[in-house]
């Protein structure tokens, strides 16, 4: 299957030719993304965008960019906690939405998820496995986002970054489902740099990235390395097409870590493209 995320490094926002650095020009990226948002929304004859807000860095940056590009009155935020674990992040998201001046609602998903589990066939325990449960919740969130978008004539604005996309670190048809991805070309470390010019509060930037499935769960544990390691590996291994041995030597990173990340990229190609058909294995 052809992977649509594999493309020249010049398309990923870097300002230099060294993939180990990954520097971007935040101001240029801000202008580029805002222009993209305005053009895409106008071409779709949409009234604005819906953004699911988690209280984390990616959704905050995405909402801030949308507010800058379209005006806060055309951005609607949905805050969708599902259990007590998500309550603090939901409060952060509410405060951030207020600061951005965007309309928003908070909907507690636990009753909906409980009912979802109750009607599922007995052979499937929707609450037993944390990953399956988390994926189900992500899909419920996206269902509500599209309900809001359809009801208000808006588009669903996704919050997935390039690091997550390349590693398949998102829920297929959940947080991975969207009409547009304003930060989908930026690595996680690039999003941090962009956050600085958007005046994103430090407590958001400093939060340990987490899917929020379990208490204490962080992305670095799931991926086997922090994004400061993950992103240079992906820049060299995916953008530049270097093999694992070359990446490990150039970055002075354990080769097993590099291999795991590149294997994960290859294994999750199905999450980044359209479903294949018998006459088009690429899924065009």
PyMOL commands that set and color helices and strands:
alter all, ss='L'
color gray80, all
select helices_A, chain A and resi 9-12+26-43+57-70+72-74+84-100+110-119+130-152+162-167+188-197+202-205+219-223+227-239+244-251+255-267+269-271
alter helices_A, ss='H'
color red, helices_A
select strands_A, chain A and resi 49-52+75-79+103-106+155-158+180-181
alter strands_A, ss='S'
color yellow, strands_A
deselect
rebuild
show_as cartoon
